[in-house]
Amino acid sequence: LSILRHQGYLPFDKTGDWFYHIVEIMSFASVGLALYGLFGPLISTYDEKHDRFGNLHIPSEFGIAYLVVPCVILAVIFHPALNREFFSDTCWTLSMYLEAVAMLPQIYMF
């Protein structure tokens, strides 16, 4: 919920700020709903034998570390300073990097 508190990543024209805030709140709710579905009613549809992303040297349930750790390191090193706050700017950059690699586990399954 970065743009609710900070204005650094919003356009300079303030007329559409309400729209960005609504979209951010809706995406936060969508992620919550997706996580509820994954760990609630849809947990029986998970097929562990096909989920082998990142099982080189670590258990397959921690395979996501192959994506998250490099993204965190890159975000800490390379991030903008639009909000002039290290944590907020790094989290925003981390989210951009994670979006770029989010589909790799799905592609790996095929």
N, C-alpha and C positions, 0 to 999 in steps of 0.2 A: 504494500500500500504506500508506495513511495510518493506518488504525485498528490496524495491527499495532504501530505505534510510539507513537501518541497515543490517548488515551482520551476526548478532548473531544467527539467526535461519537457516542459510544455512550450508550445509556441508563444511568441511574444504577444500576439493578439489574444486578449483575455476573453473575447466573446464566446469562445467554444470551450472554456475550461470546464463547465458543468458536464459537457459530453464526455470528456476524458475521465472525469471523476466517476461518472455512472458506468462507463465501460470498465474501469478498474475494479469497481465494486462487483460488477456482474462477473468479471473473470475470476475474481477471488471466490465468489459463491459457486461458480462452475467447477473450479478446482476442488472445493470442498465436497461438492456433490459427486464428482468423479472418484475422489478418494473414499467416500462413504460407499459407493457402489463397488469399488474394487475390494475393499476389506469387509464389506457387509454381504449383501445378497448375491454378488457375482463371484465370490471367492471360490465357489465350487467349479467354475469354468476355467480356472488356472491349470495349465498343463505343464508341470515341472520338467518332464522329460524333453520338451522342446526348448526350454529356456536355458540356454548354455552360453549366454553372452558374458564374456569376461571370465571364463573359468580357467584361465591360464594362471597358475600359481596361487589363486585364492578361490574360496568356495563360490559357486555360481550365484548365490544370493547376495554376494557383495560385489558382483561384477560391475555394478554401476559406478564403483570407485574409479574404474578406468576412464570414465567420462567426467565425473565430478571433480576429482583431484586436479587434473590438468586445467580445468576451467577455473577452479578457485585460484590456483597459482597464477594463471594469466590475468585474472580479474584483479588480484592484489597488485600485480606489477603494472599492468596496462589498464588504466581507467581514467575517464575524464574527471574534471573537477567542476562540473556545472552547479552542483549544490554546495560545493566547498566543504563537504563533510565526508571523510574517508569511508565510513561504514555505508552510508547511503549510496555514494557513487560506486563503491565496489559491489554492492548487492545488485545495483542496476546493471552494471557491466556483466556480472556473473549470470544474471537472468538472460542477457543477450547471448552470451556464449553457450549457455545450456540449451537455449532454443535452437541454436545452430546444430547441435549434436543430438538432440532429443530423439530423432528417428533412427539413429544408428542401431540400437538393439532390435528394432523391428526389421530393419533391412538385413541384419545379421541372421535372423531366424530363417529367412528365405535362402 
